Structure formats: C-alpha cells, structure tokens
Amino acid sequence: MILLQISDLHIGLPGELLSGVVDTAAALARAVDQISRLTAQPDGLLISGDLVNRGSPEEYSHLRELLAPLTMPIYVVPGNHDDRDNLRAAFADQLWLPKQGYLHYTVDDFPVRIIALDTVVPGAPGGMLDQARLGWLAERLQETHGKPTLIMMHHPPFKTGIRFMDAMGLRHGNADFVRLVARYPNVERIVCGHVHRASEARVGNSLAMTCPATCHQVSLEFDEAIGGFTLEPPGFRLHWWNGEELISHSAAIGDFPGPYRF
C-alpha cells in the first residue's frame, strides 16, 4: 500500500500569484503530472490542509479542476486558510466527508487505518485540540484494536524550531494529544502540513512529520521571529506499508536529470 501526501497548495483564483510571486496553480499542476508518472501508483492521496488560500468556493472549484487528472481516492483535512463549509461543498461527492461539524473521519479501506483530525480554529493561524476533538480521537483510537494507524492533521504536534511557524502551531491541547497517542503504539505515523517544509519528531511512540509544500517553502531560520519563504523545490511525502511497517519517503517535485542506472 502506498499513500502519497501533499500539503499547503494555497490555490487562488485562476491567474493569481501567491504573495505576488508564486503561481500555486502551476506548481500543483507540476505535482499532479509527476504523481501521474510514478512507476508505482499511490493507492490514495492525502492532502494535509491549506488546500486553497482564502477559502472561497471559486478557489475550491479551481482546485478540483487541477486535481482532476488523478484517479486515486483523495482524502483531505482543512488548514487555517481553508473554510470548512466551502471545502465540504467542494468535496460533497466524497463519501468519507462528514455532512456537518468538524471535518473528522476515518478510512478503513487499507491495511493502515487513516484518521483525519480537524485542528482548525476559524480566523486564527494556530490550531487547537479541545476536549471534544480529543474525545472523538480517543474513541477512534479505541476502535483500532491494534490495526496500524496513520493520523492526518494540519498543525504538527511538535515545535520545529522555526519561531515564526511555531508561534502559529498547535497552541492548545498539544500535551493531551501526545499523552493520548502515547497509549497506542499502533499509531505508526502522524502526518501534518502547515510548516511548508519537511521535519520529523517523535511524539509518544509514533513518528510525526510535516510535508513540504507544493508551492513555496518556509525559510529554515531558527532565530527570526518574522518569517520568510523561499523558492526551494516543492515536494511530497510517500508512505509505503510493506506488510510489517510504514516507511516514509520525501521527494522533490521537478524535472531533474536521471535516473542513471547502476
């Protein structure tokens, strides 16, 4: 089983540049093309938040057009730039999507169970996990009965050291989340977005990680309270279940020389 993860697409209106610099639609189109050409096609696509930039219906319509060439199932969680209701309407044809409330759900179609967890606080860049959301997660984890599990959420449950991003991270409920997940060694992976670059940390008995963005990357600066972005190559994560364990790769998106065979 292969699950491919992309994140932080920030799709705007057609022809619009993010921050006047980044053509996010063209960037996603390149990602979709590269995914379509993979030798081993993914069984599912995970999108870990910030699908669009302002949460408008028109942006989500543009997003669906850009994703149309992909034939595998697509599973999403909202990010702080998303609008729950408009995202729900845009993906209304997806049976996994709840009809109301938080955009939590589970997927049991694979050897690894997917738990999608909504961390968004409307109007705020940071996320939270209140008792209602943690209670929902606790019930879903109890249901796993040891089945390998992957949790997808937008805000990572760890600090990256990038002060600008950490200031808008998972600001409430993080410690409770860590304690809860630590009780379930079958949680193989916690996959996140938000940070616009790859990072990893141990959370409980699990490995948590962020995904590179398909648009720009956040600059790797530990001492700056005011952040910036770079045009480093975008990327994706590929999570491969080999029957015994989950292996996660990070790959750059772009046209590079090779492969040169050994």
C-alpha positions in Angstrom: 0.0 0.0 0.0 1.2 3.5 -0.9 -0.3 6.7 0.4 1.1 9.9 -1.2 0.9 13.1 0.8 0.9 16.7 -0.5 0.2 19.8 1.5 -0.2 23.5 1.6 -1.3 24.0 -2.0 -2.7 27.5 -1.4 -4.6 27.6 -4.7 -6.0 31.0 -5.5 -8.1 32.3 -8.4 -7.0 31.4 -11.9 -4.1 33.7 -12.9 -3.4 34.8 -9.3 0.1 34.7 -7.8 0.5 34.0 -4.1 2.2 37.0 -2.5 2.6 38.3 -6.0 5.4 35.8 -6.6 4.2 32.1 -6.6 2.0 30.5 -9.3 0.5 27.9 -7.0 -1.8 26.5 -9.7 1.2 25.8 -12.0 3.1 24.3 -9.0 0.2 22.0 -8.3 -0.1 21.0 -12.0 3.6 20.0 -11.9 3.0 18.0 -8.8 0.0 16.2 -10.4 1.9 15.5 -13.5 4.8 14.0 -11.5 2.4 11.9 -9.4 0.7 10.6 -12.5 4.1 9.4 -13.9 5.2 7.5 -10.8 6.0 3.9 -11.6 4.1 2.6 -8.6 0.8 4.5 -8.5 -0.4 5.5 -5.0 -3.5 3.8 -3.6 -4.6 7.1 -2.1 -3.7 10.8 -2.0 -3.6 12.7 1.4 -3.8 16.5 1.4 -2.9 17.8 4.8 -4.5 21.2 4.8 -4.4 24.7 3.2 -5.8 23.4 0.0 -6.7 27.0 -1.1 -5.6 30.4 0.1 -8.7 32.3 1.1 -11.3 29.5 1.4 -13.6 30.8 -1.4 -15.9 28.5 -3.5 -14.2 29.7 -6.7 -10.8 28.6 -5.3 -12.1 25.2 -4.4 -13.6 24.8 -7.9 -10.2 25.7 -9.4 -8.5 23.2 -7.1 -10.8 20.3 -8.2 -10.0 21.1 -11.8 -6.3 20.9 -11.1 -6.7 17.6 -9.2 -9.0 16.0 -11.9 -6.2 14.1 -13.7 -5.6 12.0 -10.6 -7.6 8.8 -10.4 -6.8 7.6 -6.9 -9.0 8.4 -3.9 -8.3 11.8 -2.3 -8.5 12.4 1.4 -8.2 15.9 2.9 -8.2 17.8 6.1 -8.6 21.6 6.4 -5.9 24.0 7.2 -6.1 27.5 8.7 -6.5 29.0 5.2 -9.5 26.7 4.4 -13.2 27.3 5.0 -14.9 24.2 6.4 -18.3 24.7 4.7 -16.8 25.6 1.3 -14.4 22.7 1.5 -17.2 20.4 2.4 -19.3 21.7 -0.5 -16.4 21.3 -2.9 -15.8 17.6 -1.9 -19.5 16.8 -1.4 -19.1 13.8 -3.7 -16.7 12.1 -1.3 -18.5 9.6 0.9 -15.9 9.9 3.7 -16.6 13.6 4.3 -18.9 14.3 7.3 -22.0 16.4 6.5 -21.6 18.8 9.4 -19.3 19.8 12.2 -15.6 19.2 12.3 -14.0 17.6 9.3 -13.0 14.4 11.2 -13.4 11.0 9.6 -11.8 7.6 9.3 -10.9 5.4 6.3 -10.6 1.6 6.7 -10.1 0.7 3.1 -6.3 0.0 3.5 -4.0 -2.2 5.7 -3.3 1.1 7.6 -6.3 2.9 9.1 -6.5 6.7 8.3 -7.8 9.0 11.0 -8.3 12.6 9.7 -8.3 15.1 12.5 -9.5 18.7 12.2 -7.3 21.1 14.2 -8.6 24.4 12.7 -9.7 27.4 14.7 -11.7 29.7 12.2 -10.0 33.0 11.7 -6.8 32.0 13.6 -3.5 30.8 12.1 -2.8 28.5 15.0 -4.7 25.3 15.7 -6.2 23.6 18.8 -7.5 20.3 20.0 -10.2 20.9 22.6 -11.8 18.2 24.7 -14.5 17.4 22.2 -11.9 16.8 19.4 -9.7 14.8 21.7 -12.6 12.8 22.9 -13.5 11.9 19.3 -9.9 10.9 18.6 -9.8 8.7 21.8 -12.9 6.8 20.6 -11.5 6.3 17.1 -8.2 5.0 18.6 -10.0 2.6 20.8 -11.7 1.2 17.7 -8.4 0.3 16.0 -7.8 -2.8 18.1 -4.1 -2.7 17.2 -4.6 -2.1 13.5 -1.7 0.1 12.1 -3.0 3.7 12.1 -2.0 6.9 10.4 -3.3 10.3 11.8 -3.5 13.2 9.4 -3.8 16.7 10.8 -2.8 20.2 9.6 -0.9 21.6 12.6 2.0 19.5 13.8 2.0 18.3 17.4 5.7 19.4 17.9 7.8 22.5 17.7 10.1 22.8 14.6 12.4 25.5 16.0 11.2 27.8 13.2 9.9 30.5 15.6 7.6 32.2 13.1 5.8 28.9 12.4 5.9 27.6 16.0 4.1 30.8 17.1 1.1 29.7 15.0 1.3 26.0 15.7 -1.0 23.7 17.7 -1.4 26.1 20.6 -4.0 24.3 22.8 -4.4 20.6 23.5 -0.9 19.5 22.3 0.2 17.9 25.6 -3.1 16.0 25.9 -2.8 14.8 22.3 0.7 13.5 23.0 -0.4 11.6 26.1 -3.3 10.1 24.3 -1.3 8.9 21.3 1.4 7.5 23.5 -1.1 4.9 24.7 -1.4 3.5 21.2 1.8 2.0 19.8 -0.1 1.0 16.7 -0.2 4.7 15.6 2.6 4.4 13.0 2.6 7.9 11.7 1.2 11.4 12.4 1.4 13.3 9.1 0.9 17.1 9.0 1.3 20.2 6.9 1.4 23.9 7.9 5.2 24.3 8.1 5.9 24.3 4.4 8.9 22.0 4.7 9.9 18.6 5.8 10.5 18.0 9.5 10.2 15.0 11.9 9.9 14.4 15.6 8.9 11.5 17.9 5.5 12.0 19.5 4.7 9.4 22.1 5.6 6.1 20.4 4.9 7.5 17.0 6.8 9.4 14.3 5.3 12.7 13.5 6.3 14.6 10.4 5.4 17.6 8.2 5.2 17.6 4.5 6.9 20.0 2.1 4.5 22.4 0.4 3.7 22.2 -3.3 4.0 25.9 -3.6 6.8 27.8 -1.6 8.8 26.6 1.3 9.2 28.5 4.6 12.8 29.6 5.1 14.8 27.5 7.5 15.6 30.2 10.1 15.7 29.4 13.8 16.5 32.9 15.1 14.0 35.0 13.2 10.6 36.0 14.7 9.5 37.3 11.4 9.4 34.5 8.8 10.0 34.4 5.1 9.6 32.0 2.2 12.0 30.6 -0.4 11.5 29.0 -3.8 13.3 25.8 -2.9 11.9 22.8 -4.8 8.5 21.8 -3.7 7.9 18.2 -2.6 5.7 15.4 -1.4 5.8 12.5 1.1 5.3 8.9 0.1 4.2 6.5 2.9 4.7 2.8 1.9 3.3 0.0 4.0 5.4 -3.2 3.3 3.2 -5.5 5.3 5.0 -5.1 8.6 5.9 -1.4 9.0 5.3 2.0 7.4 8.2 3.6 5.6 8.1 7.3 4.8 10.0 9.0 2.0 10.3 12.7 1.0 10.8 13.6 -2.7 11.3 16.8 -4.6 8.9 17.9 -7.4 10.6 19.0 -10.6 12.4 17.8 -13.7 15.8 16.5 -12.7 18.4 14.6 -14.7 18.2 10.8 -14.3 17.7 8.2 -13.2 21.1 6.9 -14.3 21.0 3.1 -13.8 23.8 1.5 -11.9 
